[in-house]
Amino acid sequence: MKTTIKLFALALALMAYCREMSAQVTATFRPATGSGLEIFFLKDFDINSPGSGPPIFFIDIQNSGGETDIILSLGLDSRRSGQLSDGETGRITLQTGRLTLSNNNLFSNSDPYRLVRYQIADAVVDELLKDILATGKLPTDVYTFRVDVRNALNQPLDNDILEIRVSNPKKLDLIFPGSSASGNSEDCPEIFTPLPQFRWESDMRRFRVVIAEARPGEDPESALNQEPRFLRLFIIGDPASVNLIPGQVAERIEFLPSTSFQYPPSGEILTLRPGRTYYWRVVGVVNTSSGDLGEESEIYCFRIASLDDMAGRRQQLEFILRNILGADFDKVFGQSGELAEYQPTRITLNGQAVTLADLIAQLKGISETYKGYRIE
């Protein structure tokens, strides 16, 4: 009788072992908020109560074998601070097919798939919380979620990681054209081209540029919210590195190598005309744990010189260049010269965009040091 019981127990153990070994289980992380986060708000992930906010990630557990029992472990590390927390579920009976869990399932107080053991590295987290409570955001760092799946025999089945890189970008400064808008067009700097080179500085990567004409009786903010206006989404970088979902963005998108673009000469709803004043603003678009967030720059204004002013400036420039270039002037700008009939759309000096007036002021001081020219 004892021999029969032993054989029966051995058979059950072998059946359980074969059942666990036949399971083919994989675990894959999916971010709930896109491929990268630039800002992560405390309200969206409280380390002390991580199941209270919106989904941060999903874990797809795929079982291509028969029914099996698994245990799932989850950890959270920071590159700067080390391990922040780790936890473990109870035994989960996994059917054939796919089971998808979010951080809300795992950190719930009542979900059947919740973590039954969850530990926080108190000393590390207390230091981290000082920074978080001061700003409401996770500090700049790389945060890594780790998932490990084991069977009931404590044998590893699969694992995966999800890195969240938090950069907290905040710099956004306009450079050219114009200066801070006071609402008085007389205070707006004058430029001498209807196709200026717009430039700004920022540590962000996505920007919405808005340009609008100043209208009588409207403040700069109101003018920028009215049509017709120039509205374009610019992304810094290679198009291949950006994952855009069709229909995700309504406006036109262009990719730029840097935070600078030449105003297009035609085909726009807004044509920049001589004698008129314009406002412009850049909105940095950052990906946060609560969705896209727009960080607005200040508003700049500029006036485009009237046609008479521009003609006068060109004559002044020609006079100065003739004095500097001498006989070389006709070789360059004459009927058979390399730049005959050439009409520049922008002017740069030492790599920086300048106005025609700025260039004339510089040229007045170099006539005695002229040693030749080069056309590039």
C-alpha positions in Angstrom: 0.0 0.0 0.0 2.8 2.4 0.9 4.5 1.6 -2.4 1.3 2.4 -4.3 1.0 5.8 -2.5 4.7 6.6 -3.2 4.2 5.7 -6.9 1.0 7.9 -7.1 2.8 10.9 -5.4 5.7 10.4 -7.8 3.4 10.4 -10.8 1.7 13.6 -9.6 5.1 15.3 -9.1 6.2 14.2 -12.6 2.9 15.4 -14.1 3.4 18.8 -12.4 7.0 19.0 -13.5 6.1 18.1 -17.1 3.3 20.7 -17.0 5.7 23.4 -15.9 8.4 22.3 -18.5 5.8 22.3 -21.3 4.9 26.0 -20.7 6.4 28.5 -23.1 6.0 31.8 -21.4 7.3 35.2 -22.5 7.0 38.6 -20.9 7.2 41.9 -22.8 6.9 45.5 -21.5 4.9 48.1 -23.4 5.0 51.8 -22.3 1.6 53.3 -21.9 2.7 56.9 -22.8 4.9 56.5 -25.9 8.5 55.7 -26.5 10.0 58.3 -24.2 9.1 60.6 -21.3 10.7 64.0 -20.8 8.7 64.9 -17.7 7.3 62.5 -15.1 4.9 64.1 -12.6 4.6 62.8 -9.0 0.8 62.7 -9.3 1.2 60.1 -12.1 3.5 57.8 -10.1 3.7 58.0 -6.4 6.3 55.4 -5.2 4.4 55.0 -2.0 1.1 54.4 -3.8 2.0 53.5 -7.4 -1.4 52.1 -8.4 -3.3 55.4 -7.9 -2.3 57.2 -11.2 -2.8 56.5 -14.9 -1.2 53.4 -16.5 2.6 53.8 -17.0 3.3 50.4 -18.6 1.7 47.2 -19.7 3.3 43.7 -19.4 2.1 41.2 -22.0 2.6 37.7 -20.7 2.2 35.2 -23.6 1.7 31.5 -22.9 2.0 29.3 -26.0 1.9 26.0 -24.0 -0.6 24.5 -21.7 -2.0 25.8 -18.4 0.7 26.7 -15.9 1.4 28.5 -12.7 3.8 31.5 -12.6 5.1 34.0 -10.2 6.0 37.5 -11.4 8.6 39.8 -9.8 8.8 43.5 -10.5 11.6 45.9 -9.6 12.3 49.6 -10.1 15.8 51.1 -10.3 17.3 54.5 -10.8 20.6 54.9 -12.5 21.7 57.6 -10.1 20.2 56.2 -6.9 20.1 52.4 -7.4 17.3 50.1 -6.4 14.1 51.9 -5.3 11.6 49.1 -4.9 10.8 45.5 -5.7 7.8 43.2 -5.3 6.4 39.8 -6.1 2.9 38.4 -7.0 1.4 35.3 -5.6 1.0 32.2 -7.8 -0.9 33.1 -10.9 -2.6 30.3 -13.0 -1.8 31.2 -16.6 -4.1 29.9 -19.3 -3.0 29.4 -22.9 -2.9 32.8 -24.7 -2.0 36.3 -23.5 -2.5 38.0 -20.2 -1.9 41.8 -20.1 -1.2 43.5 -16.8 -0.6 47.2 -16.1 1.1 48.8 -13.1 -2.4 49.5 -11.8 -3.1 45.8 -11.6 0.2 45.0 -9.9 0.0 47.8 -7.4 -3.7 47.5 -6.6 -4.9 46.6 -3.1 -7.5 44.1 -4.4 -6.6 43.0 -7.9 -6.1 39.2 -8.2 -2.7 39.8 -9.9 -1.5 42.4 -7.4 2.0 42.3 -5.8 1.5 40.5 -2.5 5.0 41.6 -1.4 6.2 45.1 -2.1 9.3 46.6 -0.5 10.6 50.2 -0.8 14.3 51.1 -0.2 13.3 53.7 2.4 16.6 55.5 2.8 17.0 55.9 -1.0 13.4 56.9 -1.6 13.3 59.4 1.2 16.2 61.3 -0.4 14.5 61.0 -3.8 11.2 62.3 -2.4 12.9 65.5 -1.2 13.6 66.4 -4.9 10.2 65.2 -6.0 8.2 67.2 -3.5 10.2 70.3 -4.3 9.2 70.2 -8.0 6.3 67.7 -8.3 8.4 65.8 -10.8 10.8 62.8 -10.9 14.4 64.2 -11.1 16.3 63.9 -14.3 17.6 60.3 -14.5 17.0 56.9 -16.2 14.4 54.8 -14.3 14.3 51.1 -15.1 11.4 48.7 -14.5 12.4 45.0 -14.4 10.1 42.1 -14.7 11.0 38.4 -14.1 8.7 35.5 -14.6 9.3 32.1 -12.9 7.3 28.9 -12.8 6.0 27.2 -9.7 9.3 25.4 -9.4 11.1 28.7 -9.2 12.7 28.2 -12.6 13.2 31.4 -14.7 10.9 31.6 -17.8 11.5 35.1 -19.1 12.4 38.7 -18.2 12.2 42.1 -19.7 13.1 45.7 -18.8 11.5 49.1 -19.5 13.7 52.3 -19.4 12.1 55.7 -18.8 14.5 58.5 -19.5 13.4 61.7 -17.7 15.2 64.8 -18.9 12.9 67.7 -17.6 13.7 70.1 -20.4 13.0 73.8 -19.5 15.2 76.1 -21.6 13.3 78.1 -24.4 14.7 81.5 -25.5 13.9 83.4 -28.7 16.8 84.9 -30.5 15.8 86.4 -33.9 14.0 88.3 -35.3 12.6 90.9 -33.0 12.5 91.5 -29.3 10.0 91.2 -26.4 6.6 92.4 -27.5 5.2 95.3 -25.4 2.0 95.7 -27.5 3.3 98.9 -29.1 4.5 98.3 -32.7 6.9 101.3 -32.4 8.9 99.3 -29.9 9.4 96.4 -32.4 12.8 96.2 -34.1 12.8 96.7 -37.9 14.2 94.1 -40.2 14.9 94.4 -43.9 13.8 91.1 -45.4 10.3 89.6 -45.7 11.9 86.1 -45.4 13.7 86.2 -42.0 15.6 83.3 -40.4 13.8 82.5 -37.2 16.1 81.3 -34.4 15.7 80.1 -30.8 17.6 78.1 -28.2 16.2 75.2 -26.2 16.9 71.8 -24.8 13.6 70.4 -26.1 13.1 68.5 -29.4 9.6 69.4 -30.6 8.3 72.9 -31.2 5.2 74.6 -32.4 6.0 77.9 -34.1 3.2 80.5 -34.3 3.5 83.8 -36.3 0.7 86.3 -36.8 0.3 89.9 -38.0 -0.3 92.6 -35.4 -3.9 93.9 -35.6 -5.2 97.3 -34.4 -6.8 97.0 -30.9 -5.5 93.4 -30.3 -2.8 92.4 -27.8 0.0 90.1 -28.9 -1.6 87.0 -27.2 -4.9 87.5 -29.0 -3.2 88.2 -32.4 -1.4 84.8 -32.2 -4.6 83.0 -31.6 -6.4 84.4 -34.7 -6.3 83.3 -38.3 -4.6 83.8 -40.7 -1.4 82.8 -39.0 1.7 80.6 -39.7 1.5 77.4 -37.5 4.0 74.6 -38.0 5.3 71.7 -35.8 9.1 71.3 -36.1 11.0 68.3 -34.8 14.7 68.4 -34.3 16.4 65.3 -35.6 16.1 62.5 -38.1 12.6 61.6 -39.2 13.6 57.9 -38.9 14.1 58.3 -35.2 10.6 59.6 -34.5 7.6 57.4 -34.1 4.6 59.4 -35.3 1.1 57.7 -35.2 -1.0 58.6 -38.3 -3.6 61.2 -37.3 -1.8 62.0 -34.0 -0.8 65.5 -35.1 -3.2 67.7 -37.1 -0.8 70.4 -38.3 2.0 70.1 -40.8 5.3 68.7 -39.6 8.9 69.5 -40.7 12.2 68.1 -39.4 15.1 70.5 -38.7 18.7 69.8 -37.9 18.7 72.7 -35.3 16.5 75.3 -33.8 16.4 77.6 -36.8 14.3 77.8 -39.9 14.0 80.0 -43.0 10.6 81.5 -43.5 9.3 80.0 -46.8 9.0 82.3 -49.8 5.5 81.2 -50.9 2.7 78.8 -50.4 1.9 80.0 -46.9 -1.4 81.2 -45.5 0.5 84.2 -44.0 2.7 86.3 -46.3 5.1 88.6 -44.4 4.7 92.0 -46.0 6.9 95.2 -45.9 5.6 97.9 -43.6 3.7 95.6 -41.3 4.4 94.3 -37.8 4.3 90.6 -36.7 4.3 88.6 -33.4 5.8 85.2 -33.0 6.2 82.6 -30.3 7.6 79.1 -29.9 5.8 76.4 -27.9 8.1 73.6 -26.8 6.1 70.3 -26.8 7.3 67.8 -24.2 6.1 64.2 -23.6 5.0 63.8 -20.0 3.4 61.1 -17.9 0.1 63.0 -18.3 0.4 63.4 -22.1 1.9 66.2 -24.2 2.6 69.5 -22.5 3.3 72.8 -24.1 5.9 75.1 -22.7 5.5 78.6 -24.1 8.2 81.1 -24.8 7.7 84.8 -24.5 6.3 86.7 -27.5 8.6 88.6 -29.8 7.6 91.2 -32.3 9.3 92.7 -35.4 8.5 95.2 -38.2 9.4 94.6 -41.8 10.8 97.8 -43.3 8.7 99.4 -46.0 9.8 99.0 -49.7 11.2 102.6 -49.7 13.3 101.9 -46.6 14.6 98.6 -48.1 15.5 100.3 -51.4 17.3 103.0 -49.5 19.2 100.5 -47.4 20.2 98.5 -50.6 21.5 101.7 -52.2 23.5 102.5 -49.0 24.9 99.0 -49.0 25.9 99.2 -52.6 27.6 102.5 -52.0 29.6 101.0 -49.1 30.5 97.8 -51.0 31.7 99.9 -54.0 34.1 101.8 -51.7 35.3 98.5 -50.2 35.5 96.3 -53.3 36.6 98.9 -55.7 37.1 97.4 -59.2 36.0 94.0 -57.7 32.4 95.3 -57.3 31.5 95.0 -61.0 33.2 91.6 -61.1 30.9 90.4 -58.4 27.6 92.4 -58.9 27.9 93.7 -62.5 25.9 92.3 -65.4 28.4 89.4 -66.0 29.3 89.1 -62.3 28.8 85.9 -60.3 26.1 87.6 -58.2 24.4 89.6 -60.9 20.7 90.2 -60.0 21.2 88.2 -56.8 18.6 89.0 -54.2 19.5 87.6 -50.7 16.8 86.3 -48.5 18.8 86.5 -45.3 22.1 87.9 -44.0 24.5 86.3 -41.6 27.7 87.6 -40.1 30.1 85.2 -38.4 27.3 82.6 -38.4 24.7 84.9 -36.8 21.6 86.3 -38.5 21.8 90.1 -38.7 19.7 92.9 -40.2 20.8 94.9 -43.2 21.4 97.9 -40.9 23.7 95.7 -38.7 25.7 94.7 -41.8 26.0 98.3 -43.0 27.3 99.3 -39.5 29.9 96.5 -39.6 31.0 97.3 -43.2 31.6 100.9 -42.4 34.5 99.9 -40.2 36.3 97.5 -42.4 37.0 99.4 -45.6 40.6 100.0 -44.7 41.3 96.3 -43.9 39.8 94.8 -47.1 42.1 92.2 -48.7 39.9 90.4 -51.1 36.6 88.4 -51.3 35.5 84.8 -51.6 32.1 83.6 -52.8 30.8 80.4 -51.3 
